[in-house]
Amino acid sequence: MNVLIVEDEAPIARRIERFLKEIITASDLKIAKVNSISDGEEFISANKIDLLLLDLNLNGESGFTILQTMVSHAFHTIIVSAYQDKAIEAFDYGVLDFVLKPFGKQRLALALERFKSQKEKGPSALKFLAVKKAHTVKLIDISEVIYIKGAGIYTEIHLKDESKEIHDKSLDKLMQLLPDNFERIHKSYLVDMNNAVEYKVFSGSKYELILNNGHTLPIGRTRYKEVKEKWLN
């Protein structure tokens, strides 16, 4: 098991390492520590890791940079930070847990139990999308999303209750974050294929996908073959 700690305060990094060794008794446990975003990105690019423990303030730089650039990697992430107001944004990146500083061994052990549970289930997947509304943030359960429509630099999230929310990430960015059951069927549409019922073919190479709520969405000509082979056979 390979663990990377990205923390710029050496005493805290050593404390995390000590707790990890006390909690995880696996003989193959390997722990690496770095203290900057650039070193963290370099290490992740060159090494396979199973778990990342990440601070969000690294010598004035945001730890979210690592999550943004490494989002397609398969490791799980636990945030260890004093910035509680960043918790919602962290969960938007699919992190397993947010451990608030100062913390004890018991709290870190709880986070590691969640890691163990998720590892047994398979690769991590985003559970919520965070939507900013005025001065608040609303968490949307991914399971409630039917499809997502591109709207310039924003996206429209269409939900099972027929409501929709505006998200500030593009379709390209959401493709990196969302679980594998979401498919890009068109340049403007991402769909949870668990909600697909059938597809229709029309003259002139036009294709449509029918969803279980009755909505009909276009399938792009260049994407039809891949979508059909992957989902519609």
Buried (B, 14 or more C-beta within 10 A) or exposed (E): BBBBBBBBBEEBBEBBBEBBEEBBEEEEBEBBBBBBBEBBBEBBEEEEBBBBBBBBBBEEBBBBBBBEBBBEBEBBBBBBBEBEEBBBBBBBBBBBBBBEEEBEEEBBBBBBEEBEEBBEEEEBBBBBBBBBEEEEBEEBEBEBBBBBBBEEEBBBBBBBEEEBBEBEBBBEBBBEBBBEBBBBBBEBBBBBBEBBEEBEEEEEEEBBBBBEBEBEBBBBEEBBEBBBEEBBE
